[in-house]
Amino acid sequence: MPSLTLRTLAERVLAAEQRLFRRMSDCSDAQMRLLLRIAGANTIAMRELVQQTGWEKSAVTRATDVLHARGLVTKEPDAADARALLLAATPSGHQLARQVTELLDTEARALIGGLAPADRAAADRILSRLCHLLDADARVAGPELE
């Protein structure tokens, strides 16, 4: 059954990411996912991070508080809206995010590298299409699925 295969693949990829996150730092899975988003955005508003993840504001706040306490992100008031916070990765946060991203990319290349060239192209095409469909679903349903 394809849905079971896709679900199994997703579970294994997530488990591998979580193992890598634990090996690279003492950040939780949620904290690392937020750090990767923050580092990739350069600067991001807390409310935008909440919208992108679809997580409760309190969960994002708790996770970013830990990242801030560990010196991985900064939190500054938004000059345009004093009630809002802007988050940015510190140099240490950028370095960790870069290292984790490089390892994730290496793992992905190794996984896909085990396929024949035609299968790699087909897998890339299919996975790209699935990502596009998920993005479209998120836009239709709203921020809860993002």
CORWO-V814257 format. One line per field, one symbol per residue. phi: phi as a letter, one per 20 degrees, with the letter a starting at -180 (. if undefined). Layout:
# CORWO-V814257
phi = ???
This chain:
# CORWO-V814257
phi = .gffffffffffffffffffgffeaeffgfffffgfffffemcbfgffffffemefgffffffffffffemecdccfffebgfedddbffgfffffffffffffffffffffffefgffffffffffffffffffffffffoffef
